[in-house]
């Protein structure tokens, strides 16, 4: 019985670590996309304001 408990604990730990890493990677990718989007919007806004177009 104790063997199964230890096995489940180890499997749970591995699964948790895997999901944690995957979520961290997803968050990093989302942050990069968000930063890129903000950067592009900033460039577009600057170009528009220089050409006299009000956004």
N, C-alpha and C positions, 0 to 999 in steps of 0.2 A: 504493500500500500504506500509506504513511504517513497519507494522507487518512482511510482507514478507521479507523486506530488512533486518530487524533485525534477522529473522529466518535464512536467507541465510548467513548472516555474522557469526552467531553462528555455523552453520553447516560447513561453510568453515574453521572456526577456529579449530573446532574439527578434521576435516579431515586433516588439515595441521599438527596439533599436532600429530595425529596418524601416518601420513607418516614420519614425522620428527623422531619420536621415533623408528619407524620400520627401517628407514635408519640408524639411529645411532646404532641400534642393529646389523644390517647387517655389518656395517663398523667395529664394534668391533669384530665380528666373523671372518671377512676377515683378520683383523690385527692379530688375534690369529693364524689363519691358516698360514699366511705369516711368522710370527715369528717362529712358530713351524718348518716350512719348512726350514727356514734359519738356525735354530738351528741344525736340522738333517743334513743339508748339511755341516755345520761346523764340526760336529762329524765325518761324513764320510770322510771329507777332512783330519782331524787330524789322523784318523785311517789309511788312505791311505798313508799319509806322514810318519807315524811312521813305516809302513811296507815297505817303500821304493818305493811304487808305485806312479808314477807321474800322477796327474790328469790334 
